[in-house]
Amino acid sequence: MRLPIDPQADPARRAWLPCPGCDDARDCATCADRRSCGEHWRYLLSNRGPVVHLQCPRCTHVWSLNTRPGAAGPGGGAPGR
């Protein structure tokens, strides 16, 4: 079941992090070079300190991620991108 795009989603607020739901950027050369790809971005729904709340526009997966370096536990640290 696909979720609807969050009503707070704004294409002007983007993040470039891998989607754990669809991993759509795995074969993208631009993403592999850690550059901002025009196709594989995520909605940045909100943040609270280092924790960002994201939604993938492709598969609509919603997740949170602690971007603090060395963060452990659910969501872990941010893969660099």
C-alpha positions in Angstrom: 0.0 0.0 0.0 1.4 3.4 -1.0 0.9 6.3 1.3 -0.2 9.7 0.0 2.4 12.4 -0.2 2.4 14.2 3.1 0.5 17.5 3.0 3.5 19.2 4.5 5.7 18.1 1.6 7.2 20.9 -0.3 9.5 20.3 -3.3 11.5 23.4 -2.3 12.6 21.5 0.9 14.6 18.6 -0.3 17.2 16.2 1.1 19.5 13.9 -0.8 19.6 10.7 1.3 19.1 7.1 0.2 15.5 5.8 0.6 15.4 2.7 2.7 12.1 1.8 1.0 13.0 1.6 -2.7 16.8 2.4 -2.9 16.0 4.0 -6.3 19.4 5.8 -6.5 21.6 2.8 -6.2 22.6 2.8 -9.9 22.8 6.6 -10.3 26.2 7.9 -11.2 25.4 11.4 -10.0 24.3 10.0 -6.6 27.3 7.7 -6.4 29.5 10.9 -6.8 27.6 12.3 -3.8 26.2 15.2 -5.9 22.7 16.6 -5.7 20.8 14.6 -8.3 17.7 16.2 -9.9 15.9 12.9 -9.8 16.7 11.1 -6.5 15.8 13.7 -3.9 13.5 13.3 -0.8 11.0 15.6 0.7 12.3 17.1 3.9 9.1 17.1 5.9 10.6 18.5 9.1 13.4 18.3 11.5 14.0 18.5 15.2 17.7 19.2 15.8 19.7 16.5 14.0 16.7 14.3 13.4 15.2 14.7 9.9 11.8 13.4 8.8 11.7 12.4 5.1 9.4 11.1 2.5 10.4 9.5 -0.8 8.4 11.0 -3.7 8.8 7.8 -5.7 7.6 5.1 -3.3 6.1 7.4 -0.6 8.0 5.7 2.2 8.3 7.9 5.3 11.2 7.7 7.8 13.2 9.6 10.3 17.0 9.7 10.5 19.4 11.1 13.1 22.0 12.9 11.0 24.4 13.5 13.9 27.8 11.9 13.1 28.2 8.6 14.9 24.5 8.4 15.9 23.5 4.8 16.6 20.2 2.9 17.2 17.1 3.0 15.0 17.8 5.1 12.0 21.5 5.2 12.8 23.7 7.9 11.4 23.3 9.6 8.1 25.0 8.0 5.1 26.9 10.9 3.5 25.2 12.5 0.5 
